[in-house]
Amino acid sequence: MTRFEADGFLDLGYSSPEEVFAKGLNPEFWRWGLTFNQGNGMDVTEERVRARLSKIAAGFLRDRYGNKYRRKARIRFVVFQHNCADGSDRHFHALMGFLGEPHGMSDAKVADAIEKLDESIRKGWWGEKPVHVDFGWKKGNTFHSYVSRYVQAGKGQEPNWFML
């Protein structure tokens, strides 16, 4: 078992993948929730979400640890698509977890740093909405359950989720 698996998921003996997403995401590890949406019936593409998340992770770690950050820490994401690709208002929720040397920042300061990084990432992408960062919702694992609800249900739209 990798450190990511040990920290990111609660070991409670699940019977299905749906149950893992409903009850098994460790709220102490997945401390931040990032939402990428456009609103007004407009879609966000998976490719653009992947690019923004990669740049957010690299920028945050480089700011905290310098250019050799890969030896010191990693940021992991579990990303869930909401609304189907052929519909309208397709958007994504990403749970963010941190592995490695302590970064020494409060959850609120991490959220502020992510929002500032995203602002610089969006330059030149006219009309792209800023990322919204949530934190402090550990109570009952409700946010984790909400963002993964399509995977848990296993019905309706094809559930789309991925990890970075």
Buried (B, 14 or more C-beta within 10 A) or exposed (E): EEEBEEBBBBEEEBEEBBEBBBBBBBBEBBBBBBBBBBEEEBBBEBEBBBEBBBBBBBBBBBEBBEEEBEEBBBBBBBBBBBBBEEEEBBBBBBBBBBBBEEBEBEBEEBBEBBBBBBEEBBEEEEEBBBBBBBBEBBEEBEBBBBBBBBBBEEEEBEBBBBEB
